[in-house]
Amino acid sequence: MTNTAKKTTKNIFKFIQGASNDAPDNATGHTKAEELSQVLSIIQTNVMVADTDYNIKYLNPALVSFLKEAESDIQKDFPHFKADELIGRNIDVFHKNPAHQRKMLKDLPENYETSIRVGGRVFGLIANHIYSGGERIGTVVEWSSTEELDNKAQIVAIGRAQAVIEFELDGTIIDANDNFLNATGYTLGEIKGKHHSMFMPEGTANKPEYKEFWAKLAQGEFQSGEFQRAHKNGGDIWIQASYNPILDNKGNPFKVVKFATDITRQVTAKQNAGKMIESAAVGTEELSASVKEITESMAKSREITENTYGIVEGADEQTAKLSGAAEAMGGIVELINNIAGQINLLALNATIESARAGEAGKGFAVVANEVKNLAAQAKTATDKISEEISSMREISTAVVDSLSSIKTSIENVREYVNSTASAVEEQSAVANEISDNMQRVNKEVSNMV
């Protein structure tokens, strides 16, 4: 049972003790018993009063209503039970073994707490004897349901693990537990009686959304989520919180209780992760752009290499033709040399014949001599041409060898360029995929924050 409940029962107990002196009050003219009846009828606690024989003398309206709500369950064990017919009956009506209960009640300590199970329900009880002049004149019992006890116990348990603060419906602070005070850096004296707006980040308490927030709570609307709040030192606090309007017996809200968990570290970590991912995403995009440029450059290099390879192949073919032409020219020169030799032989024969002819053959001898000279010149020219053709053959052979080496090198370069281009294309695809994934993760982290 809570301290508040114990205090209420104790006060009722003292009031009833005072009522044992049933003399009228000089000021009001009412007896203590009359005042007691009025007090018990308006309090919210479920109160029962019994005499020394445990006959029920009084139930306040709260207890009658409480027992009527549980009446159908109680009738499972006590079929004749009627909440409206308890006055004058004995409390044994609630016990299957009355003798056992009476023995326990005989030496009842102050604020005795127990529970009874009836009709599948468990009821919590706080009992106190009433004394007058040292003699027991009756017993007062406060009733509660285990549901209420569980709710109170749960609130206490939550208070041990979470930050709890209570407000009036207008946002005025009523109370706060140590967890809340530790999270915000305040003492209870610094916040009690002040408005919730003292925890709001600068410039946010005047916004319409904030006023609407409290208006909804005052109407009984539950609010929950992640909220940014201000620490006493001016820093930011992030909390996962629920604002819970508490309703009275008529269903009207009369205060607001907030349960909160400090998630500042988690939010800060998410924000830092978001920044890191955003930075990584930018770097990945830059890498993707660089890889794209390299891919384009490699494509151009491959194209140039292919063109160069084609040119070298063409030059190789032309050099082969040049070598063939040189070979053909060598054959022509050899033919000319043979003809020149024959002309030279004919000129020699003509010279001999002109010498035999004497004076008559002198003119022919001159012509034969000129032919001989021409044959000699032709021989000299063809020898020179032969030398040039031989030199051209050597150059052509050297060019062929050089082109062959160039072709081999270009083939190697082409293979390297093709291999590199393929690798760069794969890297480009991977970089694009990474960039897309990083952007998606960055967006998801941003949504989380």
C-alpha positions in Angstrom: 0.0 0.0 0.0 1.3 3.5 -0.8 2.3 6.0 1.8 -0.6 8.3 0.7 -3.1 5.5 1.3 -1.6 4.7 4.7 -1.8 8.4 5.6 -5.4 8.6 4.5 -6.4 5.6 6.5 -4.5 6.9 9.6 -6.3 10.2 9.4 -9.7 8.4 9.1 -8.7 6.3 12.1 -7.9 9.4 14.2 -11.1 11.1 13.1 -13.1 8.0 14.1 -11.3 7.9 17.5 -12.4 11.5 18.0 -15.9 10.6 17.2 -16.1 8.3 20.2 -16.8 11.4 22.2 -20.2 12.1 20.6 -20.8 15.4 22.3 -22.0 18.3 20.1 -19.4 20.8 19.0 -20.0 24.2 20.6 -19.3 26.1 17.3 -21.2 23.9 14.8 -23.7 22.1 16.9 -22.9 18.8 15.1 -21.6 15.7 16.8 -18.3 14.1 15.8 -20.2 11.1 14.4 -22.2 13.4 12.1 -19.1 15.1 10.9 -17.5 11.7 10.4 -20.4 10.6 8.2 -20.1 13.7 6.1 -16.3 13.3 5.7 -16.5 9.6 4.8 -19.2 10.3 2.2 -17.0 12.6 0.2 -13.6 11.1 0.4 -12.5 8.9 -2.6 -11.0 6.1 -0.4 -13.1 3.0 -0.1 -13.9 2.9 3.7 -15.8 0.4 5.9 -16.5 0.8 9.6 -17.4 -2.2 11.9 -18.2 -2.5 15.6 -16.4 -4.6 18.2 -18.2 -7.7 16.9 -17.2 -6.9 13.3 -20.8 -6.0 12.3 -20.7 -3.5 9.4 -21.9 -0.1 10.6 -21.0 2.0 7.7 -19.7 2.0 4.0 -19.0 5.2 2.3 -20.4 5.7 -1.3 -17.0 5.1 -2.8 -16.8 1.6 -1.3 -20.4 0.8 -2.2 -19.7 1.7 -5.8 -16.5 -0.3 -5.7 -18.2 -3.4 -4.3 -21.1 -3.2 -6.7 -18.7 -3.2 -9.6 -17.1 -6.4 -8.3 -20.5 -7.9 -7.1 -20.9 -10.5 -9.9 -17.4 -11.9 -9.2 -17.9 -11.9 -5.4 -21.2 -13.9 -5.9 -19.2 -16.7 -7.4 -18.0 -17.5 -3.9 -20.9 -15.9 -1.9 -24.1 -16.2 -4.0 -26.2 -14.1 -1.6 -23.8 -11.2 -1.6 -25.4 -7.7 -2.2 -23.3 -4.5 -1.9 -26.4 -2.6 -1.0 -27.3 -4.9 1.8 -24.1 -5.0 3.8 -25.0 -2.6 6.6 -25.8 -4.6 9.7 -24.1 -7.8 8.4 -20.9 -9.2 9.7 -17.6 -9.1 7.9 -17.6 -12.9 8.0 -19.6 -12.6 4.8 -16.2 -12.1 3.0 -14.5 -15.1 4.6 -14.8 -18.8 4.1 -13.1 -19.4 7.5 -14.3 -16.6 9.8 -12.6 -18.1 12.9 -9.2 -17.8 11.3 -9.9 -14.1 10.4 -11.2 -13.2 13.8 -8.1 -14.7 15.4 -5.9 -12.5 13.2 -8.0 -9.4 13.9 -7.9 -9.9 17.7 -4.3 -8.6 18.0 -4.4 -6.3 15.0 -1.4 -3.9 14.7 -1.9 -0.3 13.5 -2.2 0.0 9.7 -2.4 -3.8 9.3 -2.2 -4.7 5.6 -3.5 -7.9 4.0 -5.3 -9.2 1.0 -8.3 -11.5 0.4 -9.2 -13.5 -2.7 -12.9 -13.6 -3.5 -14.6 -14.7 -6.7 -11.3 -14.7 -8.6 -10.5 -11.1 -7.5 -7.9 -10.1 -5.0 -8.7 -7.1 -2.7 -6.1 -5.2 -0.7 -7.1 -4.2 2.9 -5.7 -1.8 5.5 -7.3 -2.3 8.9 -7.1 -0.3 12.1 -8.9 -0.8 15.4 -10.7 2.3 16.9 -10.1 2.9 20.6 -11.8 5.1 23.2 -10.5 5.4 26.7 -8.2 2.5 26.0 -11.0 0.2 24.9 -11.6 -1.0 21.4 -14.9 0.4 20.0 -14.7 -0.7 16.4 -12.6 -1.3 13.3 -12.1 0.8 10.1 -11.0 -0.9 6.9 -9.8 0.6 3.6 -10.4 -1.4 0.5 -8.5 -1.4 -2.8 -8.3 -3.6 -5.8 -5.1 -5.4 -6.8 -5.4 -3.6 -10.2 -5.0 -0.3 -8.3 -2.2 -1.8 -6.4 -0.5 -3.1 -9.5 -0.9 0.3 -11.2 0.7 2.0 -8.3 3.5 -0.5 -8.1 4.0 -0.2 -11.8 4.2 3.6 -11.5 6.8 3.2 -8.7 8.8 0.7 -10.8 8.7 3.0 -13.8 9.8 5.9 -11.6 12.9 3.9 -10.7 13.9 3.4 -14.3 12.6 6.5 -16.0 12.4 10.2 -15.5 8.9 11.2 -14.2 7.4 14.7 -13.9 3.9 15.8 -13.1 2.2 18.9 -14.4 -1.0 20.8 -13.9 -3.2 20.9 -17.1 -1.7 24.3 -17.9 1.9 23.0 -17.8 2.8 24.1 -14.3 5.2 21.7 -12.6 3.9 19.8 -9.6 6.6 17.3 -8.9 9.5 15.4 -10.5 11.6 12.4 -9.5 15.4 12.2 -9.2 15.9 10.7 -12.6 14.3 13.7 -14.2 16.2 16.2 -12.1 19.5 14.4 -12.9 18.7 14.4 -16.6 18.0 18.2 -16.7 20.5 19.4 -14.1 17.8 21.1 -11.9 16.7 20.6 -8.3 13.1 20.2 -7.4 13.0 23.6 -5.8 14.2 25.3 -9.0 11.4 23.9 -11.1 8.4 23.3 -8.9 5.6 25.8 -9.6 7.2 26.9 -12.8 6.0 26.2 -16.4 7.2 23.4 -18.6 8.3 26.0 -21.1 11.5 26.4 -19.1 12.7 23.1 -20.6 12.0 24.2 -24.2 14.9 25.2 -26.6 15.1 28.9 -27.2 12.4 30.3 -29.5 10.2 27.3 -29.5 7.9 28.0 -26.5 6.2 30.9 -28.3 5.3 28.8 -31.4 1.6 27.8 -32.0 2.6 24.2 -32.1 3.7 24.3 -28.4 0.5 26.0 -27.3 -1.5 23.4 -29.2 0.5 20.7 -27.6 -0.7 21.7 -24.1 -4.2 22.4 -25.3 -4.5 18.8 -26.5 -3.1 17.4 -23.2 -5.7 19.5 -21.3 -8.4 17.9 -23.5 -7.1 14.4 -22.4 -5.1 13.6 -25.6 -2.1 11.4 -25.1 1.2 12.7 -26.7 4.4 10.8 -27.3 7.6 10.8 -29.4 11.1 12.1 -29.4 11.5 15.6 -28.0 14.3 18.1 -27.9 14.6 19.8 -24.6 17.1 22.3 -22.9 19.4 21.3 -20.0 20.0 23.8 -17.2 23.5 24.4 -18.6 22.1 25.4 -22.0 22.9 22.2 -23.8 20.5 20.0 -25.7 18.7 17.0 -24.2 16.8 14.5 -26.3 14.1 12.4 -24.7 11.8 9.6 -25.7 8.7 10.6 -23.7 5.0 10.1 -23.3 2.7 12.8 -21.8 -0.2 11.1 -20.1 -3.3 13.0 -19.0 -4.6 11.5 -15.7 -8.4 11.3 -15.5 -10.6 11.6 -12.4 -13.6 9.3 -11.6 -15.7 11.2 -14.1 -13.2 10.8 -16.9 -12.0 14.4 -16.8 -8.3 15.1 -16.9 -6.9 16.8 -13.9 -3.1 16.6 -14.3 -0.4 15.3 -16.8 2.3 12.8 -16.0 5.3 12.5 -18.3 7.5 9.4 -18.4 10.7 10.0 -20.2 14.0 8.3 -21.1 17.1 10.3 -21.9 18.2 9.3 -25.4 20.7 12.2 -25.9 23.6 9.8 -26.5 21.6 7.7 -29.0 20.4 10.8 -31.0 23.9 12.3 -31.0 25.3 9.1 -32.2 22.7 8.9 -35.0 23.4 12.5 -36.0 27.2 11.9 -36.0 26.6 8.7 -38.0 24.4 10.7 -40.4 27.2 13.3 -40.9 29.8 10.6 -41.4 27.6 8.7 -44.0 26.8 12.0 -45.7 30.5 12.8 -45.9 31.2 9.2 -47.2 28.4 9.6 -49.7 30.0 12.8 -51.0 33.4 11.1 -51.2 31.9 8.2 -53.0 30.2 10.5 -55.5 33.5 12.2 -56.1 35.2 8.8 -56.6 32.4 7.8 -59.0 33.0 11.0 -61.0 36.8 10.4 -61.0 36.3 6.8 -62.1 33.9 8.0 -64.8 36.6 10.4 -66.1 39.2 7.7 -66.1 36.8 5.4 -67.9 36.2 8.0 -70.6 40.0 8.6 -70.9 40.7 4.9 -71.1 38.0 4.6 -73.8 39.8 7.3 -75.8 43.2 5.6 -75.2 41.8 2.4 -76.4 40.4 4.1 -79.5 43.8 5.8 -80.2 45.6 2.5 -79.7 43.3 0.7 -82.1 43.9 3.4 -84.7 47.6 3.3 -84.2 47.6 -0.4 -84.5 45.7 -0.1 -87.8 48.2 2.5 -89.1 51.2 0.3 -88.1 49.5 -2.7 -89.9 49.0 -0.5 -93.0 52.6 0.7 -92.8 53.8 -2.9 -92.5 51.9 -3.8 -95.7 53.3 -0.8 -97.6 56.8 -1.7 -96.4 56.3 -5.2 -97.7 55.2 -3.8 -101.0 58.3 -1.5 -101.1 60.5 -4.5 -100.4 58.9 -6.4 -103.3 59.4 -3.4 -105.6 63.0 -3.2 -104.6 63.4 -6.9 -105.5 61.7 -6.2 -108.9 64.0 -3.2 -109.6 67.0 -5.4 -108.8 65.9 -7.8 -111.5 65.5 -4.9 -114.1 69.0 -3.6 -113.2 70.4 -7.0 -113.7 68.7 -7.2 -117.1 70.1 -3.7 -118.1 73.6 -4.8 -117.0 73.3 -7.9 -119.3 72.1 -5.7 -122.2 75.0 -3.2 -121.6 77.4 -6.1 -121.6 76.1 -7.3 -124.9 76.2 -3.8 -126.4 79.8 -3.5 -125.2 80.6 -6.8 -126.9 79.0 -5.7 -130.1 80.9 -2.4 -130.0 84.1 -4.3 -129.5 83.3 -6.5 -132.6 82.4 -3.4 -134.6 85.8 -1.8 -133.7 87.6 -4.9 -134.8 85.7 -5.0 -138.1 86.3 -1.3 -138.7 90.0 -1.8 -138.2 90.0 -4.5 -140.9 88.2 -2.3 -143.3 91.0 0.3 -143.1 90.3 3.8 -144.2 86.7 3.0 -145.1 85.9 1.8 -141.6 87.1 4.8 -139.7 83.7 6.4 -139.5 82.1 3.3 -138.3 84.9 2.9 -135.7 84.0 6.3 -134.3 80.4 5.3 -133.9 81.4 1.9 -132.4 83.6 3.7 -129.9 80.7 6.0 -128.9 78.4 3.0 -128.4 81.1 1.4 -126.3 81.3 4.6 -124.2 77.5 4.6 -123.8 77.5 1.0 -122.8 80.2 1.8 -120.2 78.1 4.7 -118.8 75.0 2.4 -118.7 77.1 -0.1 -116.8 78.2 2.6 -114.3 74.6 3.9 -113.9 73.2 0.5 -113.3 75.9 -0.3 -110.8 75.0 2.9 -108.9 71.3 2.0 -109.1 72.1 -1.4 -107.8 73.9 0.1 -104.9 70.9 2.4 -104.1 68.5 -0.5 -104.4 70.7 -2.6 -102.1 70.7 0.3 -99.6 66.9 0.6 -100.0 66.6 -3.1 -99.3 68.6 -2.7 -96.1 66.5 0.3 -95.0 63.3 -1.5 -95.9 64.4 -4.5 -93.9 65.2 -2.3 -90.9 61.8 -0.6 -91.3 60.1 -4.0 -91.4 62.0 -5.0 -88.3 61.1 -1.7 -86.5 57.5 -1.9 -87.5 57.4 -5.5 -86.3 58.7 -4.4 -82.9 56.3 -1.4 -82.8 53.4 -3.7 -83.8 54.3 -6.1 -81.0 54.6 -3.2 -78.5 51.3 -1.8 -79.6 49.6 -5.2 -79.4 50.9 -5.4 -75.8 49.7 -1.8 -75.1 46.3 -2.6 -76.7 45.9 -5.7 -74.5 46.9 -3.6 -71.4 44.5 -0.8 -72.3 41.6 -3.2 -73.0 42.3 -5.0 -69.7 42.5 -1.7 -67.8 39.4 -0.3 -69.5 37.4 -3.4 -68.5 38.6 -3.1 -64.9 37.8 0.6 -64.8 34.3 -0.1 -66.2 33.8 -2.7 -63.4 35.1 -0.2 -60.8 32.8 2.4 -62.2 29.8 0.1 -61.9 30.8 -0.8 -58.3 31.4 2.9 -57.4 28.0 3.8 -58.8 26.4 1.1 -56.8 28.2 2.2 -53.6 27.2 5.8 -54.3 23.6 4.8 -54.6 23.7 2.7 -51.4 25.4 5.5 -49.5 22.8 8.0 -50.6 20.0 5.5 -49.6 21.6 4.9 -46.2 22.2 8.6 -45.7 18.5 9.2 -46.4 17.4 6.5 -44.0 19.7 7.8 -41.2 18.4 11.3 -41.8 14.8 10.0 -41.4 15.9 8.2 -38.2 17.3 11.4 -36.7 
